[in-house]
């Protein structure tokens, strides 16, 4: 699969707990995480690639 078409799993850490989202890159993941936090009226704490050391 082409590297540009790869979808990754990102962990979104909110003050209420963690959620997982799919995104093609870290920038898209960050924007999606921000949107999620605003929809839930929750504080966004971190976004990281799942299983990232």
N, CA, C and O atoms as a Tripos MOL2 file, in Angstrom:
@<TRIPOS>MOLECULE
protein
  212   211    53     0     0
PROTEIN
NO_CHARGES

@<TRIPOS>ATOM
      1 N           0.8450   -1.1780    0.0000 N.3       1 UNK1
      2 CA          0.0000    0.0000    0.0000 C.3       1 UNK1
      3 C           0.8910    1.2410    0.0000 C.2       1 UNK1
      4 O           1.9110    1.2810    0.6880 O.2       1 UNK1
      5 N           0.5150    2.2080   -0.7420 N.am      2 UNK2
      6 CA          1.2430    3.4590   -0.8110 C.3       2 UNK2
      7 C           1.2380    4.1450    0.5580 C.2       2 UNK2
      8 O           0.2050    4.2040    1.2240 O.2       2 UNK2
      9 N           2.3880    4.6560    0.9690 N.am      3 UNK3
     10 CA          2.5280    5.3110    2.2710 C.3       3 UNK3
     11 C           1.5390    6.4670    2.4400 C.2       3 UNK3
     12 O           1.0620    6.7050    3.5500 O.2       3 UNK3
     13 N           1.2260    7.1830    1.3710 N.am      4 UNK4
     14 CA          0.3010    8.3160    1.4690 C.3       4 UNK4
     15 C          -1.1370    7.8660    1.6730 C.2       4 UNK4
     16 O          -1.9540    8.6520    2.1540 O.2       4 UNK4
     17 N          -1.4720    6.6390    1.3270 N.am      5 UNK5
     18 CA         -2.8360    6.1280    1.4660 C.3       5 UNK5
     19 C          -3.0510    5.3550    2.7560 C.2       5 UNK5
     20 O          -4.1460    4.8490    3.0020 O.2       5 UNK5
     21 N          -2.0300    5.2600    3.5720 N.am      6 UNK6
     22 CA         -2.1070    4.4870    4.8020 C.3       6 UNK6
     23 C          -2.9610    5.2070    5.8490 C.2       6 UNK6
     24 O          -2.8340    6.4180    6.0330 O.2       6 UNK6
     25 N          -3.8150    4.4690    6.5210 N.am      7 UNK7
     26 CA         -4.6150    5.0060    7.6140 C.3       7 UNK7
     27 C          -4.0500    4.4370    8.9100 C.2       7 UNK7
     28 O          -3.8130    3.2330    9.0170 O.2       7 UNK7
     29 N          -3.8370    5.3030    9.8870 N.am      8 UNK8
     30 CA         -3.2680    4.8930   11.1710 C.3       8 UNK8
     31 C          -4.2850    5.1080   12.2870 C.2       8 UNK8
     32 O          -5.2330    5.8810   12.1510 O.2       8 UNK8
     33 N          -4.0640    4.4110   13.3790 N.am      9 UNK9
     34 CA         -4.8950    4.5570   14.5750 C.3       9 UNK9
     35 C          -4.1710    5.5020   15.5290 C.2       9 UNK9
     36 O          -2.9960    5.3090   15.8450 O.2       9 UNK9
     37 N          -4.8860    6.5170   15.9780 N.am     10 UNK10
     38 CA         -4.3440    7.4890   16.9250 C.3      10 UNK10
     39 C          -5.1430    7.4480   18.2100 C.2      10 UNK10
     40 O          -6.3640    7.2910   18.1920 O.2      10 UNK10
     41 N          -4.4480    7.5900   19.3240 N.am     11 UNK11
     42 CA         -5.1030    7.6840   20.6250 C.3      11 UNK11
     43 C          -5.3070    9.1490   20.9610 C.2      11 UNK11
     44 O          -4.3590    9.9340   20.9590 O.2      11 UNK11
     45 N          -6.5350    9.5090   21.2470 N.am     12 UNK12
     46 CA         -6.8860   10.8610   21.6570 C.3      12 UNK12
     47 C          -7.1420   10.8160   23.1610 C.2      12 UNK12
     48 O          -8.0410   10.1110   23.6200 O.2      12 UNK12
     49 N          -6.3590   11.5600   23.9180 N.am     13 UNK13
     50 CA         -6.5170   11.5820   25.3660 C.3      13 UNK13
     51 C          -7.2620   12.8580   25.7420 C.2      13 UNK13
     52 O          -6.7730   13.9710   25.5510 O.2      13 UNK13
     53 N          -8.4520   12.6570   26.2800 N.am     14 UNK14
     54 CA         -9.2810   13.7520   26.7740 C.3      14 UNK14
     55 C          -9.2880   13.6850   28.2960 C.2      14 UNK14
     56 O          -8.9050   12.6710   28.8800 O.2      14 UNK14
     57 N          -9.7180   14.7550   28.9310 N.am     15 UNK15
     58 CA         -9.7430   14.7450   30.3960 C.3      15 UNK15
     59 C         -10.6970   13.6790   30.9320 C.2      15 UNK15
     60 O         -10.5510   13.2400   32.0720 O.2      15 UNK15
     61 N         -11.6720   13.2600   30.1230 N.am     16 UNK16
     62 CA        -12.6250   12.2340   30.5600 C.3      16 UNK16
     63 C         -12.1800   10.8100   30.2110 C.2      16 UNK16
     64 O         -12.8240    9.8470   30.6260 O.2      16 UNK16
     65 N         -11.0900   10.6680   29.4550 N.am     17 UNK17
     66 CA        -10.6030    9.3440   29.0800 C.3      17 UNK17
     67 C         -10.0580    9.3210   27.6640 C.2      17 UNK17
     68 O          -9.9790   10.3530   26.9980 O.2      17 UNK17
     69 N          -9.6850    8.1410   27.2160 N.am     18 UNK18
     70 CA         -9.0790    7.9930   25.8880 C.3      18 UNK18
     71 C         -10.0980    7.5130   24.8640 C.2      18 UNK18
     72 O         -11.0340    6.7820   25.1860 O.2      18 UNK18
     73 N          -9.8940    7.9370   23.6360 N.am     19 UNK19
     74 CA        -10.6790    7.4970   22.4880 C.3      19 UNK19
     75 C          -9.6850    7.1780   21.3780 C.2      19 UNK19
     76 O          -8.5470    7.6470   21.4070 O.2      19 UNK19
     77 N         -10.1090    6.3870   20.4070 N.am     20 UNK20
     78 CA         -9.2600    6.0600   19.2720 C.3      20 UNK20
     79 C          -9.9180    6.5380   17.9930 C.2      20 UNK20
     80 O         -11.1250    6.3850   17.8070 O.2      20 UNK20
     81 N          -9.1090    7.1230   17.1080 N.am     21 UNK21
     82 CA         -9.6130    7.6100   15.8310 C.3      21 UNK21
     83 C          -8.7040    7.1100   14.7090 C.2      21 UNK21
     84 O          -7.5550    6.7380   14.9450 O.2      21 UNK21
     85 N          -9.2240    7.1070   13.5120 N.am     22 UNK22
     86 CA         -8.4480    6.7630   12.3220 C.3      22 UNK22
     87 C          -8.1410    8.0350   11.5640 C.2      22 UNK22
     88 O          -9.0070    8.8970   11.4120 O.2      22 UNK22
     89 N          -6.9070    8.1590   11.0860 N.am     23 UNK23
     90 CA         -6.5010    9.3370   10.3170 C.3      23 UNK23
     91 C          -5.3090    8.9750    9.4400 C.2      23 UNK23
     92 O          -4.5420    8.0700    9.7700 O.2      23 UNK23
     93 N          -5.1550    9.6840    8.3210 N.am     24 UNK24
     94 CA         -4.0410    9.3890    7.4140 C.3      24 UNK24
     95 C          -2.7020    9.9300    7.8890 C.2      24 UNK24
     96 O          -1.6540    9.4650    7.4420 O.2      24 UNK24
     97 N          -2.7230   10.9200    8.8020 N.am     25 UNK25
     98 CA         -1.4680   11.5060    9.2910 C.3      25 UNK25
     99 C          -1.7290   12.2290   10.6150 C.2      25 UNK25
    100 O          -2.8750   12.3810   11.0390 O.2      25 UNK25
    101 N          -0.6580   12.6670   11.2500 N.am     26 UNK26
    102 CA         -0.7800   13.2790   12.5780 C.3      26 UNK26
    103 C          -1.5120   14.6190   12.5500 C.2      26 UNK26
    104 O          -2.2030   14.9640   13.5080 O.2      26 UNK26
    105 N          -1.3700   15.3650   11.4820 N.am     27 UNK27
    106 CA         -2.0790   16.6470   11.4080 C.3      27 UNK27
    107 C          -3.5950   16.4360   11.3490 C.2      27 UNK27
    108 O          -4.3460   17.1080   12.0560 O.2      27 UNK27
    109 N          -4.0340   15.5160   10.5180 N.am     28 UNK28
    110 CA         -5.4660   15.2170   10.4360 C.3      28 UNK28
    111 C          -5.9780   14.6590   11.7620 C.2      28 UNK28
    112 O          -7.0970   14.9580   12.1800 O.2      28 UNK28
    113 N          -5.1610   13.8560   12.4100 N.am     29 UNK29
    114 CA         -5.5430   13.3090   13.7100 C.3      29 UNK29
    115 C          -5.7170   14.4290   14.7370 C.2      29 UNK29
    116 O          -6.6570   14.4120   15.5320 O.2      29 UNK29
    117 N          -4.8170   15.3840   14.7140 N.am     30 UNK30
    118 CA         -4.9000   16.5010   15.6590 C.3      30 UNK30
    119 C          -6.1620   17.3280   15.4460 C.2      30 UNK30
    120 O          -6.8340   17.7020   16.4070 O.2      30 UNK30
    121 N          -6.4820   17.6120   14.1900 N.am     31 UNK31
    122 CA         -7.7020   18.3820   13.8990 C.3      31 UNK31
    123 C          -8.9470   17.6020   14.3040 C.2      31 UNK31
    124 O          -9.8820   18.1740   14.8650 O.2      31 UNK31
    125 N          -8.9670   16.3190   14.0270 N.am     32 UNK32
    126 CA        -10.1130   15.4850   14.4130 C.3      32 UNK32
    127 C         -10.2390   15.4040   15.9320 C.2      32 UNK32
    128 O         -11.3480   15.4240   16.4660 O.2      32 UNK32
    129 N          -9.1180   15.3120   16.6210 N.am     33 UNK33
    130 CA         -9.1280   15.2700   18.0790 C.3      33 UNK33
    131 C          -9.6720   16.5750   18.6590 C.2      33 UNK33
    132 O         -10.4390   16.5620   19.6220 O.2      33 UNK33
    133 N          -9.2780   17.6830   18.0780 N.am     34 UNK34
    134 CA         -9.7830   18.9740   18.5470 C.3      34 UNK34
    135 C         -11.2950   19.0680   18.3400 C.2      34 UNK34
    136 O         -12.0240   19.5190   19.2230 O.2      34 UNK34
    137 N         -11.7510   18.6420   17.1760 N.am     35 UNK35
    138 CA        -13.1870   18.6460   16.8900 C.3      35 UNK35
    139 C         -13.9400   17.7570   17.8910 C.2      35 UNK35
    140 O         -15.0010   18.1360   18.3850 O.2      35 UNK35
    141 N         -13.3950   16.5940   18.1810 N.am     36 UNK36
    142 CA        -14.0060   15.6840   19.1500 C.3      36 UNK36
    143 C         -14.0870   16.3300   20.5330 C.2      36 UNK36
    144 O         -15.1100   16.2330   21.2100 O.2      36 UNK36
    145 N         -13.0160   16.9810   20.9430 N.am     37 UNK37
    146 CA        -13.0120   17.6040   22.2710 C.3      37 UNK37
    147 C         -14.0240   18.7480   22.3520 C.2      37 UNK37
    148 O         -14.6590   18.9440   23.3880 O.2      37 UNK37
    149 N         -14.1710   19.4920   21.2760 N.am     38 UNK38
    150 CA        -15.1500   20.5850   21.2670 C.3      38 UNK38
    151 C         -16.5800   20.0510   21.2840 C.2      38 UNK38
    152 O         -17.4380   20.5870   21.9840 O.2      38 UNK38
    153 N         -16.8330   18.9920   20.5130 N.am     39 UNK39
    154 CA        -18.1710   18.3900   20.4870 C.3      39 UNK39
    155 C         -18.5580   17.8430   21.8560 C.2      39 UNK39
    156 O         -19.7240   17.9060   22.2460 O.2      39 UNK39
    157 N         -17.5800   17.3040   22.5860 N.am     40 UNK40
    158 CA        -17.8480   16.7100   23.8990 C.3      40 UNK40
    159 C         -17.6630   17.7130   25.0370 C.2      40 UNK40
    160 O         -17.8770   17.3760   26.2020 O.2      40 UNK40
    161 N         -17.2660   18.9450   24.7030 N.am     41 UNK41
    162 CA        -16.9720   19.9700   25.7110 C.3      41 UNK41
    163 C         -16.0020   19.3960   26.7470 C.2      41 UNK41
    164 O         -16.2450   19.4380   27.9530 O.2      41 UNK41
    165 N         -14.8950   18.8580   26.2270 N.am     42 UNK42
    166 CA        -13.9060   18.1520   27.0390 C.3      42 UNK42
    167 C         -12.5170   18.6980   26.7020 C.2      42 UNK42
    168 O         -12.2830   19.1660   25.5870 O.2      42 UNK42
    169 N         -11.6210   18.6370   27.6460 N.am     43 UNK43
    170 CA        -10.2650   19.1490   27.4310 C.3      43 UNK43
    171 C          -9.4080   18.1250   26.6900 C.2      43 UNK43
    172 O          -9.3230   16.9650   27.0930 O.2      43 UNK43
    173 N          -8.7780   18.5650   25.6090 N.am     44 UNK44
    174 CA         -7.8680   17.7240   24.8420 C.3      44 UNK44
    175 C          -6.4990   17.7710   25.5020 C.2      44 UNK44
    176 O          -5.9220   18.8460   25.6700 O.2      44 UNK44
    177 N          -5.9750   16.5990   25.8790 N.am     45 UNK45
    178 CA         -4.6930   16.5330   26.5640 C.3      45 UNK45
    179 C          -3.5560   16.0650   25.6600 C.2      45 UNK45
    180 O          -2.4330   16.5550   25.7720 O.2      45 UNK45
    181 N          -3.8460   15.1080   24.7540 N.am     46 UNK46
    182 CA         -2.7740   14.5670   23.9270 C.3      46 UNK46
    183 C          -3.3590   13.8060   22.7440 C.2      46 UNK46
    184 O          -4.4820   13.3040   22.7940 O.2      46 UNK46
    185 N          -2.5680   13.7340   21.6800 N.am     47 UNK47
    186 CA         -2.8800   12.9100   20.5140 C.3      47 UNK47
    187 C          -1.5930   12.2050   20.1440 C.2      47 UNK47
    188 O          -0.5600   12.8430   19.9380 O.2      47 UNK47
    189 N          -1.6580   10.8660   20.0580 N.am     48 UNK48
    190 CA         -0.4410   10.1430   19.7070 C.3      48 UNK48
    191 C          -0.7820    8.9150   18.8700 C.2      48 UNK48
    192 O          -1.8790    8.3630   18.9560 O.2      48 UNK48
    193 N           0.1700    8.5130   18.0730 N.am     49 UNK49
    194 CA          0.0400    7.3160   17.2740 C.3      49 UNK49
    195 C          -0.0830    6.1190   18.2150 C.2      49 UNK49
    196 O           0.7130    5.9730   19.1420 O.2      49 UNK49
    197 N          -1.0570    5.2810   17.9830 N.am     50 UNK50
    198 CA         -1.2530    4.1130   18.8480 C.3      50 UNK50
    199 C          -0.0150    3.2200   18.8070 C.2      50 UNK50
    200 O           0.5940    3.0320   17.7540 O.2      50 UNK50
    201 N           0.3400    2.6850   19.9440 N.am     51 UNK51
    202 CA          1.5190    1.8200   20.1070 C.3      51 UNK51
    203 C           2.8300    2.5580   19.8550 C.2      51 UNK51
    204 O           3.8560    1.9330   19.5870 O.2      51 UNK51
    205 N           2.7960    3.8830   19.9420 N.am     52 UNK52
    206 CA          4.0170    4.6830   19.7860 C.3      52 UNK52
    207 C           4.7730    4.6660   21.1110 C.2      52 UNK52
    208 O           4.1770    4.8430   22.1740 O.2      52 UNK52
    209 N           6.0630    4.4570   21.0450 N.am     53 UNK53
    210 CA          6.8700    4.4170   22.2580 C.3      53 UNK53
    211 C           7.2220    5.7740   22.6210 C.2      53 UNK53
    212 O           7.9070    5.9880   23.6210 O.2      53 UNK53
@<TRIPOS>BOND
     1     1     2 1
     2     2     3 1
     3     3     4 2
     4     3     5 am
     5     5     6 1
     6     6     7 1
     7     7     8 2
     8     7     9 am
     9     9    10 1
    10    10    11 1
    11    11    12 2
    12    11    13 am
    13    13    14 1
    14    14    15 1
    15    15    16 2
    16    15    17 am
    17    17    18 1
    18    18    19 1
    19    19    20 2
    20    19    21 am
    21    21    22 1
    22    22    23 1
    23    23    24 2
    24    23    25 am
    25    25    26 1
    26    26    27 1
    27    27    28 2
    28    27    29 am
    29    29    30 1
    30    30    31 1
    31    31    32 2
    32    31    33 am
    33    33    34 1
    34    34    35 1
    35    35    36 2
    36    35    37 am
    37    37    38 1
    38    38    39 1
    39    39    40 2
    40    39    41 am
    41    41    42 1
    42    42    43 1
    43    43    44 2
    44    43    45 am
    45    45    46 1
    46    46    47 1
    47    47    48 2
    48    47    49 am
    49    49    50 1
    50    50    51 1
    51    51    52 2
    52    51    53 am
    53    53    54 1
    54    54    55 1
    55    55    56 2
    56    55    57 am
    57    57    58 1
    58    58    59 1
    59    59    60 2
    60    59    61 am
    61    61    62 1
    62    62    63 1
    63    63    64 2
    64    63    65 am
    65    65    66 1
    66    66    67 1
    67    67    68 2
    68    67    69 am
    69    69    70 1
    70    70    71 1
    71    71    72 2
    72    71    73 am
    73    73    74 1
    74    74    75 1
    75    75    76 2
    76    75    77 am
    77    77    78 1
    78    78    79 1
    79    79    80 2
    80    79    81 am
    81    81    82 1
    82    82    83 1
    83    83    84 2
    84    83    85 am
    85    85    86 1
    86    86    87 1
    87    87    88 2
    88    87    89 am
    89    89    90 1
    90    90    91 1
    91    91    92 2
    92    91    93 am
    93    93    94 1
    94    94    95 1
    95    95    96 2
    96    95    97 am
    97    97    98 1
    98    98    99 1
    99    99   100 2
   100    99   101 am
   101   101   102 1
   102   102   103 1
   103   103   104 2
   104   103   105 am
   105   105   106 1
   106   106   107 1
   107   107   108 2
   108   107   109 am
   109   109   110 1
   110   110   111 1
   111   111   112 2
   112   111   113 am
   113   113   114 1
   114   114   115 1
   115   115   116 2
   116   115   117 am
   117   117   118 1
   118   118   119 1
   119   119   120 2
   120   119   121 am
   121   121   122 1
   122   122   123 1
   123   123   124 2
   124   123   125 am
   125   125   126 1
   126   126   127 1
   127   127   128 2
   128   127   129 am
   129   129   130 1
   130   130   131 1
   131   131   132 2
   132   131   133 am
   133   133   134 1
   134   134   135 1
   135   135   136 2
   136   135   137 am
   137   137   138 1
   138   138   139 1
   139   139   140 2
   140   139   141 am
   141   141   142 1
   142   142   143 1
   143   143   144 2
   144   143   145 am
   145   145   146 1
   146   146   147 1
   147   147   148 2
   148   147   149 am
   149   149   150 1
   150   150   151 1
   151   151   152 2
   152   151   153 am
   153   153   154 1
   154   154   155 1
   155   155   156 2
   156   155   157 am
   157   157   158 1
   158   158   159 1
   159   159   160 2
   160   159   161 am
   161   161   162 1
   162   162   163 1
   163   163   164 2
   164   163   165 am
   165   165   166 1
   166   166   167 1
   167   167   168 2
   168   167   169 am
   169   169   170 1
   170   170   171 1
   171   171   172 2
   172   171   173 am
   173   173   174 1
   174   174   175 1
   175   175   176 2
   176   175   177 am
   177   177   178 1
   178   178   179 1
   179   179   180 2
   180   179   181 am
   181   181   182 1
   182   182   183 1
   183   183   184 2
   184   183   185 am
   185   185   186 1
   186   186   187 1
   187   187   188 2
   188   187   189 am
   189   189   190 1
   190   190   191 1
   191   191   192 2
   192   191   193 am
   193   193   194 1
   194   194   195 1
   195   195   196 2
   196   195   197 am
   197   197   198 1
   198   198   199 1
   199   199   200 2
   200   199   201 am
   201   201   202 1
   202   202   203 1
   203   203   204 2
   204   203   205 am
   205   205   206 1
   206   206   207 1
   207   207   208 2
   208   207   209 am
   209   209   210 1
   210   210   211 1
   211   211   212 2
@<TRIPOS>SUBSTRUCTURE
     1 UNK1         2 RESIDUE 1 A UNK
     2 UNK2         6 RESIDUE 1 A UNK
     3 UNK3        10 RESIDUE 1 A UNK
     4 UNK4        14 RESIDUE 1 A UNK
     5 UNK5        18 RESIDUE 1 A UNK
     6 UNK6        22 RESIDUE 1 A UNK
     7 UNK7        26 RESIDUE 1 A UNK
     8 UNK8        30 RESIDUE 1 A UNK
     9 UNK9        34 RESIDUE 1 A UNK
    10 UNK10       38 RESIDUE 1 A UNK
    11 UNK11       42 RESIDUE 1 A UNK
    12 UNK12       46 RESIDUE 1 A UNK
    13 UNK13       50 RESIDUE 1 A UNK
    14 UNK14       54 RESIDUE 1 A UNK
    15 UNK15       58 RESIDUE 1 A UNK
    16 UNK16       62 RESIDUE 1 A UNK
    17 UNK17       66 RESIDUE 1 A UNK
    18 UNK18       70 RESIDUE 1 A UNK
    19 UNK19       74 RESIDUE 1 A UNK
    20 UNK20       78 RESIDUE 1 A UNK
    21 UNK21       82 RESIDUE 1 A UNK
    22 UNK22       86 RESIDUE 1 A UNK
    23 UNK23       90 RESIDUE 1 A UNK
    24 UNK24       94 RESIDUE 1 A UNK
    25 UNK25       98 RESIDUE 1 A UNK
    26 UNK26      102 RESIDUE 1 A UNK
    27 UNK27      106 RESIDUE 1 A UNK
    28 UNK28      110 RESIDUE 1 A UNK
    29 UNK29      114 RESIDUE 1 A UNK
    30 UNK30      118 RESIDUE 1 A UNK
    31 UNK31      122 RESIDUE 1 A UNK
    32 UNK32      126 RESIDUE 1 A UNK
    33 UNK33      130 RESIDUE 1 A UNK
    34 UNK34      134 RESIDUE 1 A UNK
    35 UNK35      138 RESIDUE 1 A UNK
    36 UNK36      142 RESIDUE 1 A UNK
    37 UNK37      146 RESIDUE 1 A UNK
    38 UNK38      150 RESIDUE 1 A UNK
    39 UNK39      154 RESIDUE 1 A UNK
    40 UNK40      158 RESIDUE 1 A UNK
    41 UNK41      162 RESIDUE 1 A UNK
    42 UNK42      166 RESIDUE 1 A UNK
    43 UNK43      170 RESIDUE 1 A UNK
    44 UNK44      174 RESIDUE 1 A UNK
    45 UNK45      178 RESIDUE 1 A UNK
    46 UNK46      182 RESIDUE 1 A UNK
    47 UNK47      186 RESIDUE 1 A UNK
    48 UNK48      190 RESIDUE 1 A UNK
    49 UNK49      194 RESIDUE 1 A UNK
    50 UNK50      198 RESIDUE 1 A UNK
    51 UNK51      202 RESIDUE 1 A UNK
    52 UNK52      206 RESIDUE 1 A UNK
    53 UNK53      210 RESIDUE 1 A UNK
